[in-house]
Amino acid sequence: MFFKNLTLFRFPSSLNKSIADIESQLGNKPLKPVGPLELSSRGFVSPFGRGEEALSHSVNHATLVTLGGEDKLLPSAVVNEQLALKLEAATEQQGRRPGGAERKRIKEEVLTDLLPRALARPSRMNAYLDSEGGWLVIDTSSRKSAETMVTTLREAMGSFPALPVSAEASPRALMTGWLAGEPMPEGFALGDECELRDPADTQMLVRCQRHDLHGEEIQEHLKAGKQAFKLALTFEDRLSFVLGEDLVIRKLKFLEAATESLEEDNRESLAAELDAVFALMSGELARLLKRLEDLLSLSRAEA
């Protein structure tokens, strides 16, 4: 269950009391099967998997939660085919093509007919709340999906004033400087991937993968005015990731130096395995996020 992408929010320390009681609060918003005429359903499920009752899991100051979802699979081609047949029948019956309002009504009839027969696709999205750092860390690179997590937490807890993380320092300027040869912060090193864009025309971009970022080719792009919008980094030889100027962390990997302790123990259950992985992951990310907070002057929520 190692997270692969991180979208970050900050919440105030005044929420810590609610987080301590989050298990009972998540019970206000459990995942329910998607209804016959619904397109989707969202609610919390156990991080331990199907059949388990616990809706959260805490290690030290970090609390893991899992948002479950069910989405009806209703291909647009199927909807359009049924809609075309009904519109054709209505045209023959009335002697004219239905107007806009009637076409909308007919489409709603098509959806009402098809939805009860559509299959539901399950989904899971993990997140954890770090009460010490005031972080909500969501395993997604999609802002829309992250907002869904925040909204559902708010519905379950009654109040959840979390805000997307922001930075006083420009991530783009810092990353561009590192590529240009400015000293790397202690513990950080360049990876082998970047995305360069012309800030005056962001459609002009260069993506480099498995590339020597110290090479002359990169320097020529920088001299031409391009800037780093995404940059691969390693942290203390324990984590590798791609940092975006939007402050989303993508392609997160836990390197051997970080995970070797997991290989030394033989755990007897999946619950024990999840506990060990979550403890390691949340600890490693706490150090990374603190360093990024200092480097980029990341926002903190008011208490």
N, C-alpha and C positions, 0 to 999 in steps of 0.2 A: 504493500500500500504506500510505497514511497511516492510522494507528490512529484509530478512532472512539470507542472507550470504553476506559477504563483501570481494571483491577483490580490493586491493588498488593500486592506481598509484599516483605519484606526478607530478605536473606541475609547471613551473616557474611563478613568479608574472608578468612577461612580457606578459603573456596571458590574464591578467585581462581585458584589453581593448577589446580584441576579445570576451571574455565571456560576456561582457556587451552588445554586439551586436549579441549574439548567435542566437536569434530568426530568424533574416534574414539569417544567415549563414546556419542554419539547413534546410532552404528552398532549399538550393542547393542539398540536398540529401534526398528527401522525399521517403517514401516507395512506390514502384511501384508494381503492380501485377506481379507475376512471369510469365515470358513469356512461350509460348507453348513448346519451346525446352530448357528452363532453369530448373536447379534443385532447385535453391533458389533465393531469392531476399531479400535485406536488405535496410532499410532507416528509417528515423525518422517519428514518429507519435505523436499525441497529448497525453500528460500525462493524460488529462482529459477524454480520451476515444473516441470512434467512433463518427464521425460527428462534432468534435470540431476542430477549426482551429489552436489554439495556439500550437506551437511545443516545448515550454519550460514554466517553471513556477519558479519564483524567490521569495525567502523569505530571507530577510536580505542579507547575503553573499553567500547563497546557491542557485544553479540553477538546477532544475530537468529536465531531458530529458528522452525520451523513444525511444528505438530502436525497430522498428517493423520488423518482418520477415515473409516470406512465404516459406515453404519447400515442394517440391513435395514428396508425399508418394509413393514410388516405392519399394515394398518389394523385397528383393533379391531372394526369392523363385519364384516369378513371372518372374523376369528377367531370372533366371537360367532355368526355364521351357521353356520359349520362345527361349532362346539361344540353348538349347538342341535340340528342334524341328528343328530349322534352320540348326544346324550343322549336324543333321541326314539327312536332305534333301540334303544338300550340299555333304555329303559323298556318298549318293546313286547316285547323278547326276554325280559326278566326278570319282567315283570308288576309292576314297581314302579320308582319313580324312584330313580336311583343316589344313594347317600349322599355326604357331603362328600369323603371320601378317594377314592372312585371318580370323582367329578366332576373332582377335581384330576388324577387319572391320565389321564382322557380328554382334558382340556385339554392336557396335556403331549403326548399323541399327536397332537392337532391341530397344535400348534406344530411338532412334529418333521416332520409331513407338509408343512406350508406353508413352513417356513423355506428349504429348498433351492430353492424356486421364487420366493422374494421378491427383488425388485430391491434393490440396495445404493445408498444415496445418499452421495456423497462430501462431505467437509467439510474446511475448513482453518481453523486458528486460529494467528495470529502472536503472538509474544512476544519480548521482548529482555531480556538480562541486562546491567545496568550495573555493572561491577565497581568502578568508582570510587565510586559512590553506594550500592552494595549494594542495588540495586532489581531486582526481577523485575517487569516491566511487561507485562501481558497484555491483548490487544485483545478484551476482553469485559466486559459488565456483569453477567454471570451468575457468581455465586459457585461454583455447581456446575461450570461449564465451567472456571473458573480452577483449581479443585481438581484437575480431571482433568489439566490441564497440569502442575501441580506433582507430582502422583503419577507421571505418565509420565516426567518429568525425573528423579525419584528412582529409578525403575526402571532408567533408562538409566545414571545416574551412580553408582548404588550408595548414595549418600548425598546428600541435598539438604535441609538443615535450614532451609527458608524458612518464615516465618510471615506471616500477614496483617498489613498495616500497622495500627497503632492510634495514637491521639492522646491526649496528656495534657490538652491543651486541648479544650474541647467545640466541635466544628464547628458544632453547632446554635446555641450561644450566640453565637459569633462572627458567624455569618451573620445571625442575628436582630438583633444590634447594628448591623451594617452597614445593614440595611434600615431600622432605626430612626433612622439619621442619624449614627451614629458614624463617625469618619474612616476612609476606606478605606486599606488598606495601600498603600505606594508601588508603583506599577505595575499595580494592580488597579482595575477599575471594574465597576459593576453592569451586568448585561445586561438582558434584557427578559423573564425567565422566573423563576418561583419556585413552590415548593409549600409552603403553610402548613398546619400542623396544630395542633390543641389537644393538648398533651402529656398531658392527663388523659383524652382520648378521641381517639386517633389516627385513628378512623374519620371524625371531623369534619375535613375538609380542603378547602382552596381551591387550585386550580391556576390560575396566571396565565401566559399566553403572549402574546408580542408586546404587552407591557404596560409602562406607565411605572411602574417600581418606586419612584419617588420620590413618587408620587401619594398623595392623601389616602385613597383606598380601602385601600391597603396599610396605611397607618398606623392606620386604624380596626380592621383585623383584628389588628394587633399589640396595640392597646390592649385588645382583647377577650381577649387571652391566647394567641393563636396564635403559633407559632414557626416559623422557617424550617427545613424538613427538606431542601429542595433550593434551590439558588440559582444563576442564570446569572451568569457573570463573564467579563470579558476580562482578558488579561494582556499588558501592554506593547503593546497594539493588534496583537499578533501571533497570539494564540490566543484562542479563545472556547470555553467549556465550561460544563457544569452540574455543580456540586459537590454531592454528597449528604452527609448526616450520617453515612452509612455509609462515607465516604471513597472511594466509587467516583466516577470522573469520567466523565460521559456527554456525548454530543453534542459531542465534541471536533472543532473545526475549526481548520485552519491558515489564517490570514488572509493577505491579499495581501502585507502587509509582510513576512511570513515566507517566502512562496513565490515572490516575484518573481525571486529569483536563479535558480530552476529554469527559468524561461522564457527566460533569456538564453542558455542553452547548448543546442546541438543534439547530443544523444548518439547514438552509432551503434548501441547495442545495448540490449536490455532489462536486461541485467546492469548496464550503466553507469547506466541510469536508476534501477534499484533502489538502487544504491550511493549515488547522489546524494540520493535521497529519504530513505533511511534515515539518512544522515549529517545531513541537515537536521533530520529529525524527532527523532532522539535528542538532538541538541544543544539544540533548543528545549525539549524536555521535561526535560532535565537542569536547565535554569534554573528552569523552573516547579516541579519537584519539590523543588528546594532551597529555594525561597521558601515553599512549602507546609510543608515540614519545619520551617522556622524559625517560621512563624506558628502552627502547630498543635502544635508539639513532638511531631512524629511519631516513632514508635518506630524504633530501630535494632537490628539483630540483634547479639548478642554475638560478638566475634571468636573 
